[in-house]
Amino acid sequence: MLCIGIEGTAEKTGVGIVDSEGNILASVGKALIPECGGIHPREAAEHHATTIVPLIKEALIESKLDLNEIDLVAFSKGPGLGPALRTVATAARSLSLMLKIPIVGVNHCIGHVEIGKLTTGAIDPVTLYVSGGNTQIIAFDSQRYRLFGETLDVAIGNCLDQFSRAVGLGHPGGPKVEELAKKSTNYIRLPYTVKGMDLSFSGLLTAAIRKYESGESIEDVCYSLQETAFAMLVEVTERAIAHTKKVEVLLCGGVAANTRLREMLSIMSQKHYADFYMPPIKYCGDNGAMIAWMGQLMHKYGLVTTIEDTGIIQKYRTDNVNVPWMESSEKILKLPSDILEKGAEANIFPGKWMDKEVIIKKRVPKKYRIDDIDNYLRKKRNKGEVKLLGQAKSCGVKTPIIYDIVKDESSIIMEKIIGISVKDIFENTKNSKYFEFNSLCEKIGENIAKLHNCGIIHGDLTSSNIMVKNHELIFIDFGLGMISNLVEDKGVDLLVFKKAISAIHHTIAQECMESILYGYRSANNYKSIISKMKEIEGRGRYIDKN
C-alpha cells in the first residue's frame, strides 16, 4: 500500500510518499521565509495553497509513481495554525474524493516521534521534541504517548525566533543564534527556569533581549541564551529518563538540527546508560514523509477517517491520541552495582556514618552543561535542599535526617529510608499493606499543605520523591525547592505533581488527585491556590481554555 502525506501545520509545506513497509519513496517540501517579522497564519495558508500541487507532482516524480497508484492519503490534522491546517485538509479531501481512496488525519507531534523511530531503529524512547511551535518530553505508556514535560509558555524554537527578530537577526532565528554562539565562550547569567519536568522560556527570552540592549555583545548573548535554554531541555529529559527508567533517548523536531543540542543530549544519554538517536536532518523538521508513515500506521489498525470526520483540531494534544501499534519495551535502565539510584539531580550511593547505614546524595558534575551553569546550579541546589529538609521537619513533614554535608563535592550524607516509594505503591494500586489508596493520596495532600503553609515549595513533587515507612510519609529530594508564599508558586507545585502522576500513573491519576486536593484543603488560601493551579494548567500548549 502506498500513502501520500501532506504536512502544513505552520510555515512549511511538505509532501511525502511511504509504503506499508516503511520505505520512504519521496519527501519534498518548501518553507515560507517571511521578509520581516514572524509567520502569519493567513500567509502560511496562502503559501500551502500555492505549493501543495507542485510538491505533489515533485513527490510523484521522485518516487517514480503515478498519482493513480496512491492507495491512501494522510494529512496533518493538528496541532498548528488554523488557516494552514484547513488548507492542507482541503487538499487531502480533494485527493481522497478524486482518487476514491481512504483518508486519515494524523497528529503532527506523534508524526515526528514515529518518523524518528522509523529512521533510527529506536523502539521505546523518551523523546525530546523541539520545534518552532512545540517543546515536549514524550514517552509511551499504556496505549498512549504521555507528556512528561512541556513548555508552559513559548516553545524553544519560537523563543529563538523571537530573540533573533528582536535583535535584528531576522527569521528563522535558530541557525543564526547557533552560528553566533559558536564565536563566544563568555557566559552571561540568565534565568534558568525548570519546574519539575516543565519549562518556561519567556523570562529567559526577555532577559536575553535586555542583555543585548544593555550593551552585551550579540555573540555572548547568543552563547548564553543557547547554553541556558538547552541545559534546561536536557535536564528535563534527564528527569524523564530517571523517572521512567527507559533506555533510549530520541531527539526530533526542527531545533534538533542544532549541533550543540545534539551534543548535550548525547552526553546526558551516555551518562544514563541510554542509547541516543536522532533522525537524519531532513526528517527532523516538518515533512510529508512523517505524515504518510503515520497514515500507514493508523490505516493498519483501522483508524481511517471518513470525509465527514476530517475536520482539523488546532489544539490536538499528543496525549489525546490512542497508539495501538506501540508496545512498551521490557528493557529497563541497569545501573552499576555501586549506585543505588541515578536521578536527574544526583547519584545516590550507599555509605556508612558513625556505624550507621546511610546514603550519600552526590550532585555529580553534568558534563552537558558548561561549568558556569553547572557549578552554580549544583551549589545552589545542594545548599537549598539542606535548608528545606530541616525547615520541613519544623512544619510537621517528615524528611530524612541529615548527618553531614560535603560542600566541595556537593554531597549530602543522610538517613537511609528503609521503606517503599509511593511510585511503587501506585504501580500496585489499592495496596492495603501500606495505606488504603485514597487515604494515601489524601495524606499526601495534607503534607503538601503543611509545606505550603510554611512557605516551602518542594519544586519536584513526583511519586518517586515520597517514601512510605511504618505507615508514615517521608518527603525527599527538595533540590528544586524554594521559599515562597506566592499563590502562583504553590499552584505550580501542585500542578507538577498532577502532571507527574498523570504521565506515569494515568489510570489512577484523577482519583488520586481528587483525594490529594481534599487532603490539601487545610492550606492557607486554598481556593485561590486551586484556582491558580487550573489557570496555570490552561497556559500549557493546546489546552482547551473553555
N, C-alpha and C positions, 0 to 999 in steps of 0.2 A: 504494500500500500504506500502511496505517495501523498505526502501532506505539504501544502504550501502555507506558510505562516506569514502574517503581516503584523509588523510592530510599528506603533506610533503613539506611545504614551506621552512623549514630550517633544523634543526638537528633532529627533532623528527618525527618519522613515527607514524601515528595514523589511526586506523580503527574503525568506529562506525556504528551501525545499529539503525535506528529510524523509528517508524511507522508514519503514516499520522496524528495520534492524538497527536504526540509529546512525546510518550513513548520511552525512551532510553532503548533499549534492550541489547545493548553491546557498550562498549567503551574501547579499549585496545590500548596500544602504547609502543614504545621503543625509547629511546633517544640515540643519539650518544654522547658519552663523550670522547673528544679527550685526548690523553695522555699529550699533550702540545699544547700551542697556542690556537687559536680560531677555528671556524668552516670553513673548506674549502669546497666550493661548490661541487667539484668533490667527496670528501669523503662523503658528505651528500647524494649525489645521489647514491653512491655505497651502503651506509647504507640502503636507502629506497629499493633499488633493492633486497637486501638480506632479508629484514624483512617484506615486504608487504604481500607476500603469507602466511608465518607463522601467521601473525597477522590476516589475513582474516579468516584462519582456527580457530584461537583462538576466534575471534568475533562470528563466527557461533556456536561454542561450548557454549560460554557464553549465547547466545541468544536462544539456543536450536532450531536452524533453519538449514535448508538445503540450499545450495547455489542456487538451482533451485527455491526456494521460494522468492528470491530477485526480486523486480519489477523495481528498478531504481538504477543507480549508479551515485554518485556525487564525484567530486574531486576538490581540491584547485587549481584554475586556476591562482592565484596570489593574492597579490604580494609576491615575495620571490626570492630565489636563482634559477637562470635559470636551471642548470642541475638537481636540486632536483625537480623542478616543472615538467620538461619534463619526468622524471622517473615516477612520480605519474600519469601524464596524459596518458602515455603509458599503465600503468597498468589498468587504468579506461577504456580506449578504448578496451583493450583486454577483460575485463569483459563484457562490453556492447555488443561486437560482439559475444562473446561466448554464452552469455545467451539471446541474441536478445532482450535486454531491452534498454529503453531510457538512455541517458547520459546527465549530466548537469555540467558545470564548474562554480564554485562559487567564490565569493570574500572572501578571508580568514579573512579580518578585520571585515566585516559585520557578518561573521560566529560567531566571538567572541561576538558581541553585541546580536545576536539572541539567542545563547545558554544561554547567561546571562539572557535575558528576559524570556526564556522558563523555566529555572530552579529556577527563583526567583519570578516571577509574576510581575516584572516591566513592565510598559506599554509604557511610552514615556519618557525615562530618558535622561539626559545629561550623556554621557558615557566617563569615563576616561579609555582609552585602552593603557596599558603599557606592553611592552614586549621587547625581545632582539632586534627586528628589527623595532618596531613601538612605537610611542608615539603620540597619537591623542586625541583630545577632540571633541566628536562627538554628534550631536543632529539632530533629524529628522525635516525636514520642506519641505512640498510640494513634496512628492513622492521621496525624496532622503535623505540619511544621509549626513549632511553637516559637513565639518571640521571647527570648530570654532577656533581651535588652534592645533599646532603640533610642533614637534621639527624642528629646522632649520638646525640641523646637525646630531649628533648621537642620537639614541634612548636611553632612560634611561637604559634599560636592557644591551645594548651594552656598555654604559658608565660604569656601574658597573662591567661588564665582563672585559673590557679593564683595569680598575683600578686594579682589582684583579690579572690579569696576570702580570701587570707591577710591582706589589709589591710582587710577588711570591706566591700568594694565590691559583693560579690555576683557572680552569673553572669548572662549572659556578660560576660567582662572586657574584650574588645577595645573596644567602644564607650565603656565607662566610662573606660578608660585614655586613649583618644583625646580625649575631652571635657576631662578634667582636664589633659592635656598641652598643650592649646591655651592654658591660663592661665599658662604659665610659659615663660621663656627662660633659666632658670638651670640650667646643666648640671652634674651631679654625676658624677665619673669612675666608670664601671662597667666590668667585664670585657668585652673585645672579643675574641671567640674565633672566628677563621676558620682552618680547617685545609685548605689547598689550596682546593677548592671545596665542602668540607663545613663545617658549623657546629655549634656547641654552645651551647645556651641555658640549661643547668642552672645553671652558675656565675653567669651574668647574673641569672637569676631569684632565686637565693639572696642575691646581693649587693644587689639592689634591695629585697628584703624587709628585709634587715638595715639598710639605709639609712633606711627608713621607721621601723623600730623604734628606731633611734638618735636619732630626733627630726627628721629632714629632713621638709620639707613634702610632702604627698601629691602636690601639683601638680608640684613639682620632680622627685620620683622618677618619676612617670609620664612626664614630658617626657624625662628622661634614659634611662629604660628603652626608650621607644619609639624615640628617636633612635639609640640604640646598636644595638638589635635590627634596625631597618630598614636602617641603614647596612651591617650585616653581610649582610643579604639582598641588597641591591642590589650590593654588592661581588662576591659570588659569582656573581650573574647577569652582571655585567660581565665577570668572568673567563671565563664560558662563552661569551659573545659574542666575546671576544678569541680564544678557542681554536677556535671553530667557524667564525668569520667569517660567521655568519648576519646577515641584515639586518632581522629582525623580532623584537620582544620582546612577549610576551603575559603578562599578569598575570591569574591566576584563583584561585578559592577564596574562602572566606568572609572572610578577612582582607583581600582585595582591596578591600573596601568602605572601607578606611581612606584618607582623603583625603591624608594625609601620605605614606604609602607610594606611592600613585599618583603624587604629585608627584615624589618622589625617583626613581622608576623612569623616569618620563618625561624628567627632566633627563639621567639617565645615557644613555638611548637616543639622545637628540638629540646628545649629545657623541660617540657612536659611530656617527653617521650611520645609525641604525636606526629603523624605524617602530615606534611603541609602540601596542599595542592592549589594550583591556580590555573584556570583555563588559558588557552592561547589568547593573546591580547585582542584579536578580532572578535572573540566571543565574550570578552569581559563587559564591554559596553552593550547598549541596546542593540539587538539584532533579530532578524526574522527567523534564523535557524532555531533559536531557543523557543520561539512561539510555535514553530512547526513541530519540534520534538515534544513539547507539552501537548500539542494536539494529538500526536500519536499515542502518548501515554493515556490521555483521557479517553480516546476512542477505544483503546484496547480494553478498558474497564467500563465501557458502556456509558461514559459521561458525555454523550453527544448532545448538543443543544439544538432545539427546534428554532426556526426563524423567529417565532414569537418570543423566544426567550433570549434573544441576542442583544438585549439592552446592556449598556455599559454600566459598570459600578465604579464610579470615580474614587470612592474610598474603599477599595477592595483589599481588605487586610489579609496578610499571609496566613494568619491563624484561623481564618474563616473557611478554609478550603479542605475538603476531605482528600486524602492522599492514599488511595487503596493500593497503589503499585509499590509502595515503600514498606520495608520492614526494618526494624531496629537491628543493628549489628550486635552480636553476642560478645564482641571484643570489648574489654574494658581496660582502663589505664592500669598498668602494672608499675609499681614503684620499687626502687631499690630497697633492700631489706632494712637499711638504717634510717629510712624516712617513714614516719608513721602516717603523715598526711602531707599532701602538697597542694596548697591553696594558691589563689592569685596573689594574696598579700604576703604569705610567708610559708616557709617549710617548718614542719613540726617534727622534732627529733625526741627520742626517749633520753632520759638522763637521771642523775641522782643528785640530791642536795641534802646534806646533813642526814644521810641514810634514808631519805625519803625518795620514793619513786616520783619523778616529776616529768614534765615535758618542757622542752626548750623551743620557744617560738622565735625563729630567726628570720628576720626580713633580709633575705639574701639580695645582693645587687641584681637588678634587672638589666641585662646586657642590651635589651632592645631600646632602653631609654638612655638618653645622654646623661652624663654624670650630674649636670646642673639640676635636672628634673629628678633623677633617681635619688640622689643624696638628700635633697630637700624633702621628698615625699617619705622616705624611709624614716628619717629622724623625726619629722612632724608626726607621722602616724604612730611610731613607737611611743613617743612621749605622750601623745594624746590618749592612746589606749591605756597606758598605765594609770593615767589620771582618771579616766572614765570608769575603769574597773573598780577603782576604790570608791568613787562617788556613787556608783550604782548600788553598792552594798549599803551605804548610809540611807538609801532611798527604799530599802527593803527588797531589792532584787539580788538574787544570789549570783555571784560570779566567781571564777577561780581565784584562789589565794595566790598573790604574787610573793615569791621568795627573794628574787634578786633581779637586777637589771644590768645588762652588759651593754653600755652605751656605744662603745666602739664597734660592736658587732650588730647593733640594732636588734638585740635579743632580749627576750623576757623569759625568766625561769619561773614557772608557775605550777600550781597544783595540777596533778593528773586526775581528771574526772573519770571515774570508773562508772560509766553509765551508757546510755544509748541516745543517739541523736534523734531529734524529732523527725528528721528526714526518714530515718529507718522505720520509725513508728508509722508515719504517714504512708509508707510503701506497703505496710501491712495494717491497713485501717481497721478500726474498731478493736484494737488490741487492748483488752481489758487488763492485761498484766501490768501495764504502766499507768493508764488513765482510760476512763471512758472517753471516746473520741471527742464528743462535743465539750466535755469538761476540760480536756487538754487544751483545745482551741480557746475556750473561754479564759483559762488561766494564763495563756499566752497574752491575750488582750489585757488582762488585769496587770500583768507585769510591764507591758509596754506603757500602760497608763501611768504606772509608778515612775518609770523612767522619764516620761514626758512632763509629769508634774514637777520633777526636779530639774527640768530644763536639759535633760540628756537626750540627744538624738543618736540612736545606735548607728545609723548610716548604712548598714548592710544586713538588714533583717531577712534571714532565709531560714529554712527548716534545718539547714546544716549548722547554723550558728546558735542553736538552742539545744541543750542536753537535758536528759531526764535522769536523775539519780535519787533513789529512795523516794519516788513519787514527788520529787521537787524539781522545779525548772531551774536550770543554770544557764545564763546568757554568756556567750563567749564572743570573741572577735569584734572588738569595738574599734578596729583600725580606721574605719571611715567615719567614725563618730565625731560629735562636736557638742558644744554647749550652746543651746539656743532656746528661746521661748517663743520664737515666731511660729504662728499658726501654719505658715507655708512649709516650714521645715518638718513640723510634726505630720502634716498631711503627706509630704513626700515619704517620710519614714514608713507610714502605714502602707502607702502605695507600693513601695519597694517590696514589702512582704507579700502583698496581694499578688503582684506580678510574679514573684518568685514561686509561690505555691501554685499559681495558675499555669505556669510553664511546665512544671515537672510533676505536680500532683493534681492535674486538672479535673480528675473525676470527683475529687472531694473538695476542691478549692472553694466553690461557692458556699457549701455548707459550713466549712471551717471558717471562712472569712466572716460569715454572719455571726458565728459564735465568738470570734475574736473581737468584733466590734461591740457585741453585747458585753463582753468582759471589759472592754475599753471604756465603757460608759462612765466610769469614775474619773476620767481625765478632765482636767480643767478646760473649759471652753470646748466641751465635747462636740456640740452641734456645729460649731464653727470649723473645727478640725475635720470632721467628716465631710462637711460641705466643701472644704478646701481640697480634700483628697479627691473628691469626684471632679472638681474643677480642673485639678492638675492632670487627672487621668484623661480628661477631654482635650488636653493640649497635645496628646500623642498624635502621631501621623495617622490619618484616615480613620479617626474615631468619630462616630456619628454624634454630633453635639446635641441632637434633638432628644 
